């Protein structure tokens, strides 16, 4: 029978742990044993989810350690880790019971020496260059003489003073300063926001739009200038529609914004020199060009005058040109008198020959023939006029026969439209008569609704819900100090008022001064 059942386990002195208890114990041991630690390793399996947290692994040739940095810690990092980068992280060890693993909560990240920074810088430069952000073909020319210059730099450093001083020496221009942090965690975000802000200014607005932007900072170490190597700064500089001059660091310092800018200046002072020409040089050049222009005009006029004189010598003299025509004029003038006399004699002979034919009888016969022709033409005209009148009368009768029905239809349509208009006028008159009464009724209803609202929101309704108004010496009391200072109090309920101080025979303030004890059955008002 005993073979059919399993034997009960032997009793043990070891306690039983739940999974949560054991995980919590391991968590306490790890967090207590390893507090704040510094770990050196290579970044691998980097992940940036939408939450803003940063998950990555630290590894060497023998082991791997999971690490996480929360969103707030990531925002404070001056250098963010990238995959393949050797770093030294500072953080605290803890466990993640949900997956039975330990991990490092990273609070700060620094590169493991300048070599790591340079390797990361070269990797980022190659990535952004592969996108075409450093292409020389996309760089814009710097305007020769800008009207407005935008400067992105720290307002308290020597850089802005050097730029303003050099601009005042060379060619004073209107300068807009966008103050930013040029070092530290906020540097990259503020510089990129300043570049985008200058580009967002509308032309012709209350704030003048810059014609050129100068991003400037003094010299420093690679870590100090790291904000100008951030990707957001490089992309903002490459996307700028306004020509941008980079003047970060000294001549030997090179940052990624120098590759994306339209022009790199070795120093901030040199950036001011690149932005504007020398005003005195322009004036001298202008005066020299003006003098050259005057000399050129004078020389050209002299050459034109000489050429005109040469051409004038090749032309014949005016008296030679008019001698032949003048001679011909004299010849024809001498013949004109005799020709006129001969012409008159010929015309007189023709006239006399025709005048002999023209006798009074001939003229009378001519008049009679013309009168007879005129009479015949008048008779023909009268006949044609009569026929024309008959034709026009027939057409008029035809149109008159059509006019009567059309006139009847027009009169009928006018009558119908008049009846319709009278009906509409009657309806509108009825609506007009009813409108004042309807409007008055609407206003009465609105007034009654407002009166009900006023009554509901008034303090009298509030008193009915159990509240009271306390007055002291004729004024409303809203605090304990006012109540104690009043000689007498009056409490208003929804159904009347009660004078408290007079009923007790002594004011609250006086009672406090006298330090009179409160008798039994008499409750404190406060």
C-alpha positions, 0 to 999 in steps of 0.5 A: 500500500505504501508503494502507491503513494509518494513519501512526504519530503523531509523537513529542512531548516532552510527558509522558503523565499518567494521570487519577489523576496529573493529578487529584492534581496539580490537588489539590496546586495548589489546596490549596497555593495556597488554604489556610485561606480565608474566603468570604462568600455565600448558602447554597443547596441545603442537604442533611443526609443520615443520615450527619450531614454537611452539604452546601450551596452558597455563591453570589452573583450570578455564581458558586456554590461547593460546600461540605461540613462533616463530622459532627464539624465540624457538631456544633461549629458555634454557628450552623448554616447555613440555606438563603437565609442570608448567612454567612461560612464558614471552611474549606480548598479541596480537590478531589473527583476522583470528580466532577472538581470543587473544593469547600470543607471548611467548619470554621466558619460565622458569620452575615454581620452581625446582619441575617442572624441576625435574618432567620434568626430571623424565618424560624424563628419563622414556621415554628414558629409555623405549626406551632402551637407558639406558640398561646396556647390551648395554654399552661398556667396557672402553679400559684399555690403550687407545692411544687417548682420546677425551675430550668434554668440555670448553677449558677455564675452570679448568676442562680441566686443571684438566683432563690434569694434572691427565692424565700426572701424571698417564699415558700421552696419546694423547688428542684431545679437542673438545671445546663446551659451557657447559652451556646455550642455545648452550650447548646441540647442541654443545655437541651432535655435538662434540660426533657425530664429534668424531665418524665420524673421520675415523681410520687411517686418518690425525686426530687420532680417539679417543679410548674413549671420556670424556664429562666433566663439573664442578659442578653447579645448576640444571639449569646450568647442564640442557644442559646435560639433553636434549634429543639430548645429551642423544641420541648422547651419546647412539649412540656413537660407541666409549666408553664414560665416563660422568663426569658432575658435582660433585658426587651428581649431576646426569644428563641423560647423566650419564645413557646413557654413558658407564661409569659415573665418579663422577668428571672430575678428576675421569674420567681421572683416569678411562680412564688410569691406573697408569704407575708406577703401571704398571711398578711395576706389569710388573716387579713383573710378570717378576720375577715370570716368571723367578722363575717359569721357574727355578723351572720348569727346576729343577723339570724336571731335577730331574724327568729325573735323577729319570727315568735315574736310572730306566734304565739298564746300557749301558754295560749290554745292549751290552754284549750279542750282543758282545758275539754273534758277537765274536762267529760268527766271529770265525766261519766266516773263516772256513765257507768261506773256505768251501763255496769256496770249494763247488763252485769250485766243481760245476764249475769244473763239469760244465766246463767239459761239455763245449767243443768247439764243443758245443759252435760252435753249440750254436753259429750256433743256435743263428745265425740262430735264429737271421737271422729268426728274421731279416727276420720277422722284415723286413716283418713287417717293409714293411707292416708298411710302406705300411700302413703308405703310404696309410694313407699319400695318404689319407691325401694328397687327402684331403689336396689339396682342403683345401689348395685351400680354404685357398688360396681363403680365404687369397685372399678375406681377402687380397682384403678386407684389400686393400679396407679398406687400401684405405678408411683409406688412403683417410680419412688420406689424408682428415683429415689435411684439415678438421682439418685445416678448423675446427681450422679456424672456431674456430679461426674466432669465437674467433676473433668475440668474442674478437671483441664483448667483446673489448672496441671498441664495447662498445664505439659504444654503447655510452660509452667513455674512459677518459684519463688524462695525458696519463693514463685512469681516473676512478674517479672524483679525478683523473680527477680533478688532471689531467692537461688535459683530452682526451675523446675517442669515437668510431670514434675518440678522443677529447682533453677537457682540451686543447680546454678550455684553462685551465685544470680541476684541474687548474680551480678548484684551480682558482675557475673560474666560468663556463661560460654560455653555458659551461656544467660541465663535472661532 
